[in-house]
Amino acid sequence: MIEVIHDCAEHARQPLVRGMFADRKRLFIDLYGWDLPASEGRYEVDQYDTADTLYIIVANEAGEHDASIRLMPTTVPHMLADIFPHLCPTGVPVGPDIWESSRLCLPQRHGAEGRRVAIRRKPPCGGGEGAVLRVLV
C-alpha cells in the first residue's frame, strides 16, 4: 500500500510515520554515519521535515514502513538550495511545479536483493503518487 502524507507533524504519532523516521535513523545515521540530528535518539528528523513536506511511504501488509521518499517544494527552503547549490552551476531550479526529492529510504532489513527489488517494483496503488514513487525508487 502506498500512503501519501503531507505535514508529518499532524501524523507524527502514526506508527507508519514513526517507523519511517526510525528507519531513516538506522540507515542514514547508524549505517551511513551521516552527521544528522536524532530526535529522542530514535528518529532521523531534520529542518526539512516541515509542514510543507510531502512523504510517499510504501507500507507492508501489516501497515509498517517498507520504503519512503521525501518531497519538498522548491518554493520554500530546501536542501539543494541551502546546502548543495554548487551542484547546480546554472542555478538551483525553483518553481511551483518543481520538487526536490531526498531521503529515499529502503531499509537494510530487506536485503540488497530480493525484497528490496520487489519493493522497487511494487505496483502503484494510486495515481500520480505511485508513478512518482516508481520513477524515484
KEVOPA-521117 format. One line per 5 residues: their letters; for each residue x, y, z of N, C-alpha, C, CB. Coordinates in steps of 0.05 Angstrom, whole numbers, plus 5000, padded with zeros to 4 digits. Glycine has a CB too. Example, Ala and Ser with C-alpha at 12.3 -4.5 7.8 and 13.67 -1.06 7.14 Angstrom:
// residues 2
AS	5264:4886:5156:5246:4910:5156:5264:4934:5156:5226:4911:5181  5257:4955:5142:5273:4979:5143:5258:5001:5157:5282:4988:5114
***
This chain:
// residues 137
MIEVI	5017:4977:5000:5000:5000:5000:5018:5025:5000:4981:5000:5025  5010:5045:4985:5025:5070:4984:5009:5091:4999:5031:5078:4955  5022:5104:5018:5010:5126:5033:5024:5152:5025:5012:5122:5064  5008:5173:5020:5019:5199:5015:5011:5216:5039:5007:5211:4988  5032:5227:5052:5028:5242:5077:5039:5270:5073:5040:5228:5101
HDCAE	5023:5290:5079:5031:5317:5079:5030:5328:5107:5013:5335:5060  5050:5342:5115:5052:5354:5143:5054:5331:5163:5027:5371:5149  5078:5320:5166:5082:5297:5184:5077:5304:5213:5110:5287:5181  5079:5329:5221:5073:5336:5249:5045:5328:5256:5078:5366:5253  5027:5331:5237:4999:5324:5241:4996:5293:5245:4982:5333:5218
HARQP	5015:5278:5233:5013:5249:5234:5036:5237:5250:5014:5238:5205  5050:5253:5266:5075:5244:5279:5071:5220:5297:5086:5267:5296  5048:5217:5309:5043:5194:5327:5035:5169:5312:5022:5201:5347  5030:5172:5286:5022:5149:5270:5045:5129:5268:5013:5158:5241  5041:5103:5273:5062:5084:5273:5078:5083:5246:5051:5056:5278
LVRGM	5064:5087:5224:5077:5087:5198:5098:5109:5196:5057:5089:5175  5090:5133:5205:5109:5156:5203:5132:5152:5223:5094:5182:5210  5126:5143:5247:5148:5137:5266:5167:5116:5255:5136:5128:5294  5155:5096:5242:5172:5075:5230:5190:5086:5209:5154:5053:5219  5180:5104:5192:5196:5117:5172:5219:5132:5184:5179:5135:5154
FADRK	5214:5149:5204:5235:5164:5216:5255:5146:5231:5224:5184:5236  5246:5124:5243:5264:5105:5256:5282:5091:5235:5248:5084:5272  5270:5083:5213:5286:5070:5191:5306:5090:5179:5268:5059:5170  5298:5115:5176:5317:5135:5166:5340:5138:5186:5303:5163:5163  5335:5137:5212:5357:5139:5231:5376:5115:5229:5346:5141:5260
RLFID	5365:5091:5227:5381:5067:5224:5398:5067:5199:5364:5042:5225  5386:5077:5177:5400:5077:5151:5420:5100:5149:5380:5079:5129  5411:5124:5153:5429:5147:5147:5448:5154:5170:5412:5171:5142  5440:5150:5195:5458:5156:5217:5474:5132:5226:5442:5167:5241  5461:5110:5232:5474:5086:5242:5491:5072:5220:5454:5067:5253
LYGWD	5480:5068:5196:5494:5053:5176:5513:5071:5160:5475:5040:5157  5503:5093:5149:5519:5110:5132:5537:5129:5148:5502:5126:5114  5531:5133:5173:5547:5151:5190:5544:5180:5185:5576:5143:5187  5522:5188:5173:5517:5217:5168:5514:5232:5194:5492:5221:5150  5525:5256:5195:5523:5272:5219:5496:5288:5219:5547:5292:5221
LPASE	5475:5275:5229:5448:5286:5228:5437:5285:5256:5431:5270:5208  5417:5302:5262:5404:5300:5288:5387:5275:5290:5386:5325:5292  5385:5264:5314:5368:5241:5320:5349:5249:5343:5385:5216:5328  5324:5254:5336:5304:5261:5356:5299:5237:5375:5278:5269:5342  5300:5243:5401:5297:5222:5421:5316:5199:5418:5268:5212:5420
GRYEV	5338:5203:5403:5357:5182:5398:5347:5159:5380:5366:5171:5424  5323:5163:5369:5310:5141:5354:5301:5149:5326:5286:5131:5369  5298:5175:5321:5286:5183:5295:5304:5203:5281:5258:5195:5300  5307:5200:5255:5322:5220:5239:5302:5240:5228:5338:5206:5216  5302:5263:5239:5284:5285:5231:5301:5310:5229:5260:5289:5252
DQYDT	5300:5324:5207:5316:5348:5205:5299:5373:5198:5338:5344:5183  5313:5395:5192:5299:5420:5188:5282:5420:5163:5319:5442:5187  5284:5400:5146:5268:5399:5122:5243:5382:5125:5285:5389:5099  5240:5370:5148:5215:5355:5154:5196:5375:5166:5220:5331:5174  5182:5389:5148:5164:5411:5157:5136:5406:5147:5175:5437:5145
ADTLY	5119:5425:5153:5091:5424:5144:5088:5425:5114:5075:5447:5156  5109:5434:5100:5109:5435:5071:5117:5409:5057:5127:5457:5061  5129:5391:5073:5140:5366:5062:5118:5346:5055:5159:5354:5082  5123:5332:5034:5105:5310:5025:5121:5284:5027:5094:5315:4996  5109:5264:5039:5123:5238:5041:5107:5217:5025:5125:5229:5071
IIVAN	5121:5201:5010:5109:5178:4997:5120:5154:5011:5114:5178:4965  5103:5139:5024:5111:5117:5040:5098:5091:5031:5104:5122:5070  5115:5070:5026:5105:5044:5020:5102:5029:5046:5124:5029:5000  5078:5019:5051:5073:5003:5076:5069:4974:5068:5048:5014:5091  5079:4956:5086:5074:4928:5081:5046:4920:5089:5095:4911:5096
EAGEH	5040:4894:5088:5014:4884:5094:5005:4890:5123:5012:4854:5090  5025:4893:5141:5020:4899:5170:5018:4929:5175:5041:4886:5187  5021:4945:5154:5019:4974:5157:5045:4986:5166:4998:4981:5176  5068:4972:5164:5094:4982:5173:5109:4993:5149:5110:4959:5187  5128:5011:5155:5144:5024:5135:5161:5004:5120:5162:5045:5148
DASIR	5160:5004:5094:5177:4988:5077:5196:5005:5060:5160:4970:5059  5187:5029:5053:5204:5046:5036:5191:5074:5036:5207:5036:5007  5207:5094:5031:5196:5121:5031:5214:5140:5017:5190:5131:5060  5203:5163:5010:5218:5185:4999:5205:5211:5008:5220:5183:4967  5222:5231:5011:5212:5258:5020:5213:5276:4996:5230:5269:5043
LMPTT	5192:5292:4992:5190:5311:4971:5185:5339:4983:5167:5304:4951  5201:5358:4973:5199:5386:4983:5193:5405:4959:5225:5395:4997  5174:5422:4963:5171:5443:4942:5195:5461:4942:5144:5459:4946  5203:5470:4919:5227:5487:4917:5220:5516:4922:5240:5484:4889  5195:5522:4929:5187:5549:4935:5191:5556:4964:5158:5553:4927
VPHML	5201:5536:4980:5207:5540:5008:5236:5531:5012:5187:5524:5027  5248:5538:5035:5276:5528:5039:5278:5498:5035:5285:5536:5068  5298:5490:5019:5302:5462:5014:5332:5456:5012:5288:5453:4987  5339:5431:5014:5367:5422:5016:5384:5430:4992:5368:5393:5020  5375:5427:4969:5391:5434:4945:5399:5463:4945:5375:5427:4919
ADIFP	5380:5480:4951:5386:5509:4952:5403:5517:4976:5360:5525:4952  5398:5505:4999:5411:5513:5023:5439:5500:5027:5394:5506:5047  5442:5475:5020:5466:5460:5026:5483:5453:5001:5459:5435:5041  5470:5448:4979:5483:5438:4955:5480:5455:4930:5474:5411:4949  5479:5482:4933:5475:5498:4909:5498:5495:4888:5472:5527:4916
HLCPT	5521:5487:4898:5544:5484:4880:5540:5461:4860:5569:5478:4896  5520:5444:4865:5514:5422:4846:5498:5432:4822:5499:5401:4860  5490:5457:4823:5474:5469:4801:5489:5494:4790:5445:5477:4811  5508:5490:4773:5524:5512:4763:5508:5534:4749:5545:5502:4744  5485:5528:4738:5469:5548:4725:5447:5559:4743:5457:5537:4699
GVPVG	5447:5551:4768:5427:5560:4787:5409:5537:4796:5411:5582:4775  5400:5539:4821:5382:5519:4832:5354:5522:4819:5380:5521:4863  5343:5501:4808:5316:5503:4796:5295:5509:4818:5309:5477:4782  5279:5528:4814:5258:5536:4833:5232:5542:4818:5267:5561:4850  5210:5533:4830:5184:5539:4818:5162:5523:4830:5185:5534:4788
PDIWE	5137:5532:4826:5115:5518:4839:5111:5489:4829:5090:5534:4834  5122:5483:4806:5119:5456:4796:5145:5440:4797:5109:5457:4767  5164:5449:4812:5190:5435:4815:5193:5426:4844:5214:5454:4806  5198:5401:4848:5200:5389:4875:5227:5376:4878:5177:5369:4881  5238:5378:4902:5263:5365:4908:5257:5338:4921:5281:5382:4927
SSRLC	5271:5317:4914:5268:5291:4927:5293:5285:4943:5262:5268:4906  5289:5274:4967:5311:5267:4985:5302:5245:5004:5321:5292:5000  5321:5235:5018:5316:5215:5039:5301:5190:5028:5299:5227:5062  5310:5181:5005:5300:5155:4995:5309:5134:5015:5310:5149:4966  5290:5120:5027:5297:5101:5048:5286:5074:5042:5286:5111:5075
LPQRH	5305:5056:5035:5298:5027:5031:5314:5013:5054:5307:5016:5002  5300:5006:5076:5314:4995:5099:5331:4971:5093:5294:4989:5120  5353:4968:5107:5372:4946:5103:5359:4919:5109:5396:4950:5120  5339:4918:5126:5327:4893:5134:5316:4878:5110:5305:4897:5154  5312:4892:5087:5301:4879:5063:5323:4865:5047:5287:4900:5046
GAEGR	5348:4870:5054:5370:4857:5039:5375:4872:5013:5364:4828:5033  5399:4867:5002:5408:4881:4978:5392:4872:4953:5437:4877:4973  5384:4848:4953:5368:4837:4931:5341:4828:4941:5383:4812:4918  5327:4813:4926:5302:4802:4935:5281:4822:4942:5307:4784:4957  5277:4825:4968:5255:4842:4979:5258:4871:4970:5254:4840:5009
RVAIR	5282:4882:4970:5286:4910:4962:5278:4913:4933:5315:4919:4966  5285:4894:4916:5278:4895:4888:5248:4893:4885:5292:4873:4871  5235:4876:4901:5206:4873:4900:5192:4899:4908:5197:4850:4918  5203:4913:4928:5191:4938:4936:5193:4959:4914:5205:4948:4962  5217:4960:4901:5220:4979:4879:5201:4974:4856:5249:4979:4869
RKPPC	5194:4949:4852:5176:4941:4830:5147:4940:4838:5185:4915:4818  5141:4945:4863:5114:4943:4873:5095:4960:4856:5112:4952:4903  5073:4949:4847:5055:4965:4830:5043:4988:4846:5033:4947:4819  5040:5011:4834:5029:5033:4849:4999:5028:4856:5031:5059:4832  4991:5038:4879:4964:5035:4888:4947:5060:4880:4962:5031:4918
GGGEG	4961:5082:4875:4947:5107:4869:4955:5117:4842:4953:5128:4890  4946:5141:4836:4952:5153:4810:4980:5164:4808:4932:5174:4804  4982:5190:4809:5007:5204:4806:5028:5197:4827:5003:5233:4806  5019:5194:4852:5039:5188:4873:5052:5162:4868:5025:5188:4901  5038:5142:4858:5051:5117:4851:5070:5119:4829:5030:5096:4844
AVLRV	5064:5135:4809:5082:5140:4787:5107:5154:4796:5068:5156:4765  5104:5173:4814:5128:5187:4825:5145:5167:4839:5119:5210:4843  5133:5150:4856:5149:5131:4871:5163:5112:4853:5131:5115:4890  5150:5102:4832:5163:5083:4814:5187:5097:4799:5143:5073:4793  5184:5122:4792:5206:5136:4779:5229:5141:4798:5196:5163:4767
LV	5223:5149:4823:5244:5155:4841:5257:5131:4854:5233:5173:4862  5243:5110:4858:5254:5086:4871:5265:5068:4849:5233:5071:4887
***
